[in-house]
Amino acid sequence: MARYIDANCKLCRREKQKLFLKGTKCFTEKCPLEKRNYAPGAHGQSRRTRISEYGVQLREKQKVRRMYGLLETQFRNYFERATKATGRTGDALVRLLERRLDNVVYRMGFAPSRKSARQLVLHRHFTVNNQIVDVPSYQLHPGDVIQVREHARKLEVIHSAMKRMKDTAMLPWLSLDKAGMTGTFLNVPERADIPLNANEQLIVELYSK
C-alpha cells in the first residue's frame, strides 16, 4: 500500500499551520514551524503571496487530507461517499473522516498523533466490540467500544499519550475510561462539535469543478 514517507514537518510548513503530525514535538520549540513559517524548498521565502481561487481551494483540500493522513485517491473516495449522504456534503465529509478508527484512537488520547494511531491499529493493539480490528479506516458506529488489548497496555507510546490527555479535553461524542483503557464512540458528531480548523466548503467547490 502506498504511503507518504517524506518529512512530516514539511507538510505543516507548506500549509503554514500546525497539522499536529508529530505528536508532542508539535507543542515544543523544536517544531520547525516556530522558526521557519514559510513553505519548504529553495524558493519558499520568495514565492508570490497572491493566490488564485483555485489555489485557495487546493490548499484547503491538501491541508485536511494531510491532517488525516490520507492519499489523494482515499480522500476522493470519502468525498464521493459524502455526496451521497443526506445534508451538506462538507459536513458529511468531515463526519466520515472523524469516524475512522485511527482518528478516534487519536482523539481518545491513546496515541500522540494520527500517524502513530494508524501504526498502533495496524499492529493489532486495539479491539472494537471485543473483536481485533487492524484496519485504520474502519468506520465506527454509535455504541462501538474501543479497547487497548492486554499485551499492549504497557506500551510507552500509549501511556505517555494518555498522561497528556486531560479529562476535560474529551470530545462530547466520545467517552473514556482511563483505568480500563477503554473508550466508547457515543454518536456521530455534528460539525459544530468537531475541532477542525478547516473550511470544507472550499473542498466541495474544488471537487465540483
C-alpha positions in Angstrom: 0.0 0.0 0.0 1.3 3.4 -0.9 2.1 5.9 1.9 3.8 9.2 2.5 7.4 8.7 3.7 8.9 12.2 3.4 9.3 14.6 6.4 6.0 15.4 8.1 7.1 18.8 9.2 7.4 19.9 5.5 3.7 19.4 5.2 3.0 21.8 8.1 5.4 24.4 6.7 3.7 24.1 3.3 0.3 24.8 4.8 1.8 27.4 7.1 0.0 26.0 10.2 0.4 23.1 12.6 -1.3 19.9 11.4 -0.1 18.0 14.5 1.5 15.2 12.6 4.4 14.7 15.0 2.7 14.4 18.4 4.5 16.1 21.3 7.0 17.7 19.0 4.3 20.0 17.7 3.9 21.5 21.2 7.6 22.3 21.7 10.1 24.8 20.5 11.5 22.1 18.3 8.6 22.4 15.9 10.2 23.7 12.6 7.1 25.9 12.1 8.1 28.0 15.0 11.3 29.2 13.3 10.6 28.6 9.6 7.0 29.6 9.0 7.3 29.5 5.2 7.0 26.9 2.5 9.9 24.4 2.2 12.3 24.5 -0.7 14.9 26.9 -2.1 12.2 29.4 -3.0 10.0 29.0 0.0 10.5 32.6 1.2 10.4 34.2 -2.2 7.2 32.7 -3.6 4.5 35.1 -4.6 1.9 35.8 -1.9 -1.1 36.2 -4.1 -3.0 33.0 -4.7 -5.9 32.2 -7.1 -9.3 31.0 -6.1 -8.4 27.5 -7.3 -5.2 27.7 -5.2 -7.1 28.6 -2.1 -9.4 25.6 -2.6 -6.5 23.3 -3.3 -4.6 24.3 -0.2 -7.6 23.7 1.9 -8.1 20.2 0.5 -4.4 19.4 0.9 -4.5 20.6 4.5 -7.4 18.4 5.5 -6.1 15.4 3.6 -2.8 15.7 5.3 -4.3 16.2 8.7 -6.0 12.8 8.5 -3.0 11.1 6.8 -4.8 10.1 3.5 -3.6 9.8 0.0 -5.5 11.6 -2.8 -7.5 8.6 -4.0 -8.5 7.7 -0.5 -9.6 11.3 0.2 -11.5 11.5 -3.1 -13.4 8.3 -2.3 -14.5 9.8 1.0 -15.8 12.8 -0.9 -17.7 10.6 -3.3 -19.4 8.9 -0.3 -20.2 12.3 1.2 -22.0 13.4 -1.9 -24.4 10.5 -1.5 -25.2 11.3 2.2 -28.0 13.5 3.4 -27.3 17.1 4.4 -24.4 19.3 3.4 -21.6 17.4 1.6 -18.8 19.2 3.5 -20.3 18.2 6.9 -20.8 14.6 5.7 -17.1 14.5 4.6 -15.8 15.6 7.9 -18.0 13.2 9.8 -16.8 10.3 7.7 -13.2 11.3 8.4 -13.9 11.6 12.2 -15.4 8.1 12.3 -12.2 6.4 11.2 -10.7 4.1 13.8 -7.3 5.7 13.7 -8.7 9.1 14.2 -10.9 8.1 17.2 -7.9 6.3 18.8 -6.0 9.6 18.5 -9.0 11.7 19.7 -9.3 9.5 22.8 -5.7 10.0 23.7 -4.4 6.5 23.0 -1.8 7.9 20.5 0.1 11.2 20.2 -0.8 11.7 16.6 -3.0 10.1 13.9 0.1 8.6 12.2 1.0 6.9 15.4 -2.6 5.8 15.9 -2.6 4.3 12.4 0.5 2.3 13.2 -0.9 1.0 16.5 -4.1 -0.1 14.8 -2.1 -1.9 12.0 -0.1 -3.7 14.7 -3.4 -5.1 16.2 -3.2 -3.3 19.5 -6.9 -2.5 19.7 -10.3 -4.2 19.7 -13.7 -2.9 18.6 -16.5 -4.6 20.5 -14.0 -7.3 21.6 -13.0 -8.1 18.1 -9.5 -7.3 16.8 -9.6 -4.6 14.1 -6.4 -3.8 12.2 -7.9 -1.5 9.6 -7.2 2.2 10.3 -10.1 3.3 8.0 -12.6 1.2 9.9 -15.8 3.2 10.2 -17.1 3.3 13.8 -20.8 3.3 14.7 -22.6 4.7 17.8 -22.0 2.5 20.8 -18.8 0.9 19.5 -16.3 0.2 22.3 -12.6 0.6 21.6 -10.2 -1.1 24.0 -6.4 -1.4 24.2 -5.5 -5.1 24.1 -3.9 -6.7 27.1 -0.5 -7.2 25.6 -0.4 -3.5 24.5 -1.2 -1.9 27.9 2.4 -1.5 28.8 3.4 0.3 25.6 5.1 3.6 26.5 3.7 5.4 23.5 0.2 4.7 24.7 0.9 5.6 28.4 2.7 8.8 27.5 -0.1 9.9 25.2 -2.8 9.1 27.9 -0.8 11.1 30.5 -1.2 14.2 28.3 -4.9 13.7 27.8 -7.0 15.7 30.2 -10.4 14.5 31.2 -11.9 17.9 30.3 -10.5 17.7 26.8 -12.6 14.7 25.9 -15.0 15.4 23.0 -18.7 15.2 23.6 -19.2 12.2 21.2 -16.6 10.1 23.0 -16.2 8.7 26.5 -13.0 7.4 28.0 -12.2 5.0 30.9 -8.5 5.7 31.6 -8.2 2.9 34.2 -9.7 0.3 31.9 -8.0 1.8 28.8 -11.4 1.7 27.1 -13.3 4.3 25.1 -16.8 4.4 23.6 -17.9 6.1 20.3 -21.1 7.5 21.6 -22.5 9.1 18.4 -21.7 10.5 15.1 -20.6 14.1 15.8 -22.1 17.3 14.5 -19.8 19.5 12.5 -20.0 22.3 15.1 -18.6 19.9 17.7 -15.6 18.8 15.7 -12.4 20.8 16.5 -11.1 21.1 12.9 -9.7 24.4 11.7 -10.8 24.0 8.1 -13.4 25.3 5.6 -14.7 22.1 4.0 -16.9 24.1 1.6 -13.8 25.0 -0.3 -13.1 21.3 -0.8 -16.6 20.8 -2.1 -16.2 23.7 -4.6 -12.8 22.3 -5.7 -14.1 18.8 -6.5 -17.3 20.2 -8.0 -15.5 22.0 -10.8 
